[in-house]
Amino acid sequence: MRYLGGWRVPQVHGKRFNSSSMFVPAHEPALESDCRRLEKFLEDKPHILVLTGAGISTESGIPDYRSEGVGLYARSNHKPIQHGEFVKSEATRKRYWARNYVGWPRFSSIAPNVTHYTLARLEREGRISGIVTQNVDRLHGKAGSKEVVELHGSGYDVICVGSQDERGKGCNYRIDRHDFQHILDQLNPAMEDNSTAMRPDGDVELSMEYVQGFKIPPCPQCGGNLKPEIVFFGDNVPMPRIEKVVRMIIESDGVLVLGSSLTVFSGYRIVLQAKELGLPVAIVNIGATRGDPKADLKISARCGEIMTNLFKTRR
């Protein structure tokens, strides 16, 4: 690989894999012209809303579901946990929490990468108005971003999903995931890391025999079941969160999508709503996305390669 002015010169030998993470799919090197095009898109729009997906966290070492060749769907026949199964099945809850418990030390220690830090810098510089993320890893917060909406929740909080009362109100119990880990430590002192691979939500692969004796505490307030504050597949994004995102779109002057295939409708809806309002949309992602036909600018590249040189002083 040759470098020119700090930029990779395009290779002629086909696609390559990023050596920094085994979860980044094959991709072409970013071009300097791609960065300049994105800068031009952003420079007269101080209220850009950024939507981020799993494609930015793969560069920190967190796998995603759909990346070609390296995503979880490509590497196994595993299906993500369904909300209905978690709520109804004690065995499903035990399996999930055992795997999450073992994976938590690794998942929670993962650090932000250049894309997260660049977005935090752009927020401080007043170049973006906020971030809506589909990720549950809280890496934007770790990087210093302030105005962040976690569309699908976060693995860093645990809530009660006990039954609702006659007024439709459920238990409001909540505990920090680190504190919950200490409780699980006490209940499962013999549990060791016998995992083989981490999953996108932070849980790991474990054999069924290994998790049979795992103990989960009930909610201390109502005796209900506890789950991470993650919107599992089959569940709905809470309406107040949707309403906040809609307000952010209305108050923005454009949308920038980073590292999302937009396959999940909750993310794709943001692009649709932006276009309904006549707002421009830019997408940076390795490979095609559901929103490409709607995009005013599409760059097929690794987000980190684009963001690392965005709005930097050049000689």
N, C-alpha and C positions, 0 to 999 in steps of 0.2 A: 504494500500500500504506500503510495506517495502522498505527500502533503504539500499544499500550496497556500500560503497565507493563512495557515491554521486550519484549512479545510481539506477534507479528503478529496482526492481527485477520483472521479468515477472509474470503477473497474470495468474491464471489458470481458471478464471471465465469468459473468453471471452473478447470481445472488450469493450472499454470504450470511453467516450467523454472527451475531454480536458476541464477542468473547466474554463480555462482562456479565452475561446472564444466559443460562441455558433455556430460559423461558421466552426469550425474544425471538420471534420467527425470522426466517430468511427475508432479507430485504436489500434493496439497492442503497448505496451510500447517499447521504443527503448532498444536495448541491447548494453552493452559495446563493445561486439565483432563487432557490426555494425560500431561503431565509429572507432575502430582500423582498420577495413577493409578499411574505407574511408581514414583514415590517410595514410595507406600503398599505396593506389591508388594515393594520392596527393604528397607524400613526395619527389619523384624524378621527379616531373613535375612542375617546377617553372612558367610555362606560361599557366596555366589552364584557359580556358575561362568558365565562369559560366553563365548559362542560368536560369533565375528565372521566376516563374509563380505565379499565384494567391494563390497557396498553401502556400506560405510563408507569404502573407499579411493577410490571414485569422486569423493568430495568433495575429495580431494587431487589429482585430475586423472588417476587411473589408470582406464582403461576396464575394464568387465567384459564377460562373455560374453552374459548373458541379459536385461539391463534392456530394458524395452519402448521401442522407438524409438531408443535410443542405444547399446545393447550391441553387441558385435562381430557377433553373429549377425544383428542387425537391420540393420547397416550394410554387411555384405558376406557373401559365401558362404564365407568362410574357416572352416576347421575347425581346432581346436587340434591341436598335434602329438601323435601317439600314441607311447607308450613303445616298442612293438614296432618301429615304423618307425624310430625314432631309433637303436635298438640294431642293427638289421639293415642299414640303408642309409647308406652313406657320403655320398651326395648329400643325404640328409635332414639328417644331422649338419652338413654344410657349410652348408646353407641356414639351419639354425637358428642356428648359432654366428655366422654373418655378420650375421644380423639382430639377434641378441642383443648382439653386439659394438657395432654402431652405436647401438643403443638404450640401452646401459648408462649412459652419462653422464647422459642425461635421467632414466632410471628410478631410478638410485641417488641422484639429487639431490632427488627429490620429498620434501616435508616432511609430517609428520603434520598432522592437522587436529583440530578441537575434540573429536571423539569419541575419538581416540587419547589426547589429553591428559586428557580427563575420566576415562577408564578408569584412567589412571596415578594420577590424584588419588584416585579411589575405592579403589584398591588401597592407597595410603598411609594412607587414612582407615580401613582395615579393613572396608570395605563389600562388597568382592568378594574371593574367594579365589584367583582365577586366570583366565587367558584361554586358550581354545583358538581359534586362528585358522585359517581356510581360506586366508588370503592369504599370498603368498610375498614380500611387499614389505618386511618387517621394520619397518614403521612403528610397531608397538607398542613395540618396543625403543627406537627413536629417541625416542619420547615419554616413556620412562622406566618403562614397565611391566617388572616383574621376573619374575613367574610366568607365562610364556607358553609354550605348546606350539604349534609351527608344524605343524599337522596334515598339510599337503601340502608340507612342506619350505620351503626358502628359495632365492631367487635369489642370495643373498649368499655361498654356498659352492659349490664345484665338487668333484665326486667322480669316482672311477674306477668304471666299470661293466665292468671286465675279467672274464673268465671265472673261475669258481670252481675251486678245486683239488679233489682227491679227498675232502677232508674237508668240502667245502661252503663253504669260506671264500674270499672274494674279496680283491682288493687293497684296502687300507685308505687309499690315497692321497687326500688332501684338500688343497685350496688355497683361500685367500680369493679371492672374485671380483674384488676390486680388484687383487690381485697377478696374477691370471690375465689381467686386462685389459692389464697392462703387457707380458706375454708376447705377447699377440695384437697389441699395438701394434708390437712388434719384428718379428713375422712378416708383418705387413700394413701397412707404412708408407704405402702409397698409398691406403688405404681411407678414404673420406670419407662424411659423413652425406648420403646421397642418398635418405632415407626419406620416406614420405608420412604414416604414421600409426603410433602406438605401440599395441601389443597388451597384453592383461591381464598376461602374464608378463614384460613388459619388452622383448620383441623388437619389431621394426618391419617395415613393409612394404618390401621391396626387390625389384627385378626379378631374374630368374634370371641374366641376363647380367652383372649387377653382382656376383654372388657366386661366379661360376665359378672365379675364381682365388684364393678365400679359403683361407688356410692355418690348419690346426688342429694343435696339437702333440699327440703321443701321451702317455699317462701315463708320466712319467719313471721309475716303479718297475717297471711290468710291460709297458709298450707298449700298454696297452688304451685304450679310448675314454673320453673325459671328458664329463661332462654336469653341468648344474646340479643341486643337490640338491633338485629339485622332483619331486613325484610327478606325472608326466605322466598324461594320460588313458590308461586301459588298464593302469596299474600299480597296485600295492597299497600302502597305507599300512603302513610297517614295524610288525610285531607289538609290539615294545617300546613304540612310541609309542601304539598302541591301548591297551595295558595301562595305561599311565600315565594316559591320558584316562579310562579306566574307573574308576581309583582316584580321580581328581579328581571324577567324578560321584558316586561313593559317599560321598565325604567332604563333598559340598556339601549345601546345603539348598534348592537350586533352580537353575534354568538361565535365563539371559537371552540371547536370540538377537538380534544386531544386524546388520542389513544382509545377510541371507542368504535366498535363496529356498528353501534346503534341498533343492534338486533333486538334488545329489550325495549319495549315500547315506552317505558317511563323516560328513557333517554331520548329516543327518537321523537317523542312528543314535543320536546323542547325545540328541536329543529323545525318541526311543523308549525308550532306556535310563532316562532320567530319569523318564518316566511309569511304567515298569515298577517303579521303586522308590517310586512314589507322590509324587514331587517335583513342585512347581509349575513351570510354564514360562511365560515371557513372551517375546513376539516384537515387535520394532520393525523394520519394513521397509516400503519403498514397494511397495505391491501385495501380492497374495496369495503365500503360501508353502505348501510341501508340509506344513508342520507346523501350519498354522492350526487344523485340527480337534482337535489335541492341546493347544492353548494355553489356559492359564488367563487370559491377558491378551494381546490383540493390538492393537497400535497401528500404523495405516497412516500413516507420516510419515517424513520425512527424519531420519536418526539425529542429525545435527549439531544440528538445531533442538530436539530433545528433550534431548540430552545437555548442551547449553550452559547450560541453566538447572536442571540436576539438583542437588538438595541445596545450593542457594545461598541465602544469607540474603535474605529478601524483606521489604520494608517493609509 
